[in-house]
Amino acid sequence: MKRLFSIIVLTATVFVGAQAQTSLVGRVYYHPNIMAEETKNMKKEIDTKMDETIREEVAKAEKKKGKALTAEEKEKVRKEVEEARKMAEVLMKSVKTAITATFKTDKEMLMQMKMEVDDEAMKNAGVSWAKRKAMKAAIALMPSSQKMTYFVKENLVICTDGKDKDTLTLSNDGKFLYGKMDEKTKFKLTRKQ
C-alpha cells in the first residue's frame, strides 16, 4: 500500500511538473544587432552569385545594345556590378537593429526595437545627404516599442499585438529566445535578467 501511494505521488508530481510552465515574468532577452548574422549570410549569398549576376548583366547589356559586348565593355559591366556589391555591403553594415523582449507580467510583454544608421559609413558609400536624411526620418517614424500579450505553450511563446500573432521559441535552458523578422531573417535573443 505504501509503495502504491509512493508511485501515485511520484506520477502526480511528474504530471504536474510537466504541466507547469516556467514563469517568464521579469526576464529580459536582448540582442545588440540582429542584422549582423543576416548581413554575413547575405554577403555569402551575394559572393556565390557574383559570376551569375555578371553574366545576367552582360546579357541585358547585349540585348539592349543588340550585339555582343567587347571585352572592354564586359569588363566595365563587371566593375559596375562589383561596385554595386560593395555599396550593398556597406549599406547592410551601416544599419544596426537591436531587439529587447521584456516580460512584464505573466500575460504582458514589451518588444523594443532600436534601429541605428551609421551616417559616416553611408556617406563614405556615396549615399547622398538627402537619402541619408530620408532614411533616418523613415526609421524615426517606425514604432520603437510594442506592448503585446502572450502565453506559453511548452517552449513556444505565442504573442500578439491584437492584430498579428508571432511565435517565439524558448531554448530548453531558458537562456535564449528565438524568432523571425521574416522568412529569411531569424534572430536569437540572449537572456540578460
C-alpha positions, -999 to +999 in steps of 0.1 A: +000+000+000+028+024+009+045+015-024+014+022-044+009+055-026+045+065-035+040+056-071+008+077-073+026+107-056+056+104-080+033+101-110+013+131-099+044+151-093+058+143-127+024+151-144+021+185-125+057+194-133+052+187-169+021+208-170+036+238-151+052+264-172+083+283-163+074+319-154+089+344-177+079+374-156+109+398-151+130+381-178+147+403-204+161+390-236+184+411-259+205+412-290+225+443-300+223+438-337+201+410-351+211+420-387+248+412-381+243+375-388+219+382-417+244+406-432+270+378-431+246+354-448+236+379-474+273+387-482+280+349-487+249+346-510+259+377-530+295+364-533+284+330-545+260+345-571+285+372-583+295+354-615+259+346-624+249+383-618+277+395-640+266+371-668+230+383-664+240+420-666+262+413-696+233+395-713+210+425-705+235+450-719+240+429-751+202+426-755+199+464-751+228+471-775+216+444-800+250+428-803+277+411-783+298+433-760+335+437-764+359+425-738+363+461-726+326+466-723+322+433-704+349+445-680+330+477-675+298+458-666+318+436-642+332+467-625+297+482-622+283+450-606+313+448-582+307+485-572+270+478-566+280+447-545+304+469-524+277+496-520+251+470-508+276+455-483+283+490-469+246+497-466+239+464-449+267+471-424+256+506-417+222+497-403+220+481-368+189+467-353+188+459-315+158+440-301+148+436-264+120+414-252+108+422-216+083+400-199+063+424-176+037+401-162+025+365-168+005+378-198+021+411-210+054+417-227+072+446-243+091+442-276+115+471-283+134+476-315+161+502-319+175+509-354+206+530-359+222+542-391+259+548-393+258+581-412+295+582-418+295+547-434+267+556-457+284+589-466+316+570-474+295+547-496+283+576-517+248+579-503+236+615-508+227+637-478+190+637-489+188+599-490+206+596-456+182+622-441+151+604-456+163+570-443+168+585-408+133+601-410+117+568-420+134+550-391+123+577-367+087+572-377+088+534-371+074+523-338+102+516-314+082+495-288+051+475-288+031+461-259+019+425-265+000+398-248+015+363-247+010+328-234+035+299-231+028+265-246+057+241-239+087+260-253+067+283-275+059+319-266+029+329-286+024+366-286+000+391-303-004+428-305-042+423-311-037+422-349-009+399-357+004+367-340+040+358-336+057+328-322+090+328-304+108+297-292+124+295-258+155+273-255+153+243-231+176+260-206+158+294-209+189+313-219+178+321-255+146+333-272+145+326-310+123+344-335+119+356-371+116+390-386+106+374-419+111+341-436+148+347-442+157+368-412+160+348-379+172+361-346+184+349-313+180+370-281+201+362-251+187+364-216+200+394-196+178+390-165 
